[in-house]
Amino acid sequence: MPAAHATPGIYLVRSRDISDGGARILHGGPIDPDTICCVIIESTTGQSTAVGGTIAWCNPVKGTDTPAYELGIRFYEPIDASCFAEHTDEAEEAA
């Protein structure tokens, strides 16, 4: 069964991780793959950048009190993800 269409609008979401080619975020509702989106990412210096892309995948998060979905976003153009995420040894060890 395809995911329900999210209402067009602006949503505040939490990033799970980010790479040069995309991001994984948490969202309160399902969004169909191939849906066009634009995310505004704040850099470690406080500057914001708009990045266009499409939803690559959408999976429900189990065991939550409220509906939650992990979404994979594929950026149209690569970015320098190091400007948007602080690098830590723990993150590298987890990879």
C-alpha positions, 0 to 999 in steps of 0.5 A, spaced: 500 500 500 503 506 498 504 511 503 499 517 504 500 524 501 503 529 506 499 536 506 504 541 502 507 545 507 513 547 512 515 542 517 520 542 522 523 535 522 529 532 526 535 529 522 538 522 524 544 523 519 546 527 513 551 525 508 554 529 501 548 525 497 542 525 502 539 525 509 535 521 514 530 525 517 524 523 522 517 526 520 510 525 523 507 522 517 508 518 511 511 521 504 511 517 498 517 516 495 519 520 489 516 526 492 519 533 491 522 536 497 526 542 499 530 542 506 533 547 509 539 545 513 543 549 518 551 549 518 555 548 524 556 556 524 549 558 524 548 559 516 542 556 513 542 553 506 536 550 502 537 543 498 533 540 493 531 533 493 526 527 493 524 522 498 528 516 496 524 511 502 519 512 507 519 507 513 514 507 520 518 507 526 516 502 531 515 502 538 513 510 538 507 513 542 505 518 536 506 516 529 513 517 526 517 515 520 524 515 517 525 518 511 531 518 506 532 524 502 536 524 496 539 531 494 539 533 487 546 535 488 552 533 492 553 538 498 559 538 503 556 535 509 562 536 514 559 543 514 552 541 517 554 536 522 559 536 527 564 530 526 566 526 532 570 519 534 563 516 536 560 517 530 566 515 526 566 508 530 558 507 529 559 507 521 
